[in-house]
Amino acid sequence: MSIKSTMKLRSTLAQWLTLVEVDKAGSIQAASNALNKSHTTLIYAIKKLENQLGVSLIKVEGRKSVLTDHAKTLLRRAVPMLDQAREL
């Protein structure tokens, strides 16, 4: 199996991992602690992913960051991809 060299991936595993961690942690700040990255870095990763996909992924409710319906749907596919990447 070969991947064409001209193929451009629009998102990274790190972006998907960030979204998964925000979902698990319930807030961007808690996810930043879990991932040992700055709050700003996580916001940037999520905003970049939103721009790449053309959908909103996070909404803020009070002090919590909640995934949108689009994000939940995408994560159902992203989680197995992250699991496979970990196995590699």
Secondary structure, 3 states (H helix, E strand, C coil): CCCCCCCCCCCCHHHHHHHHHHHHHCCHHHHHHHHCCCHHHHHHHHHHHHHHHCCCCEEEECCEEEECHHHHHHHHHHHHHHHHHHHC
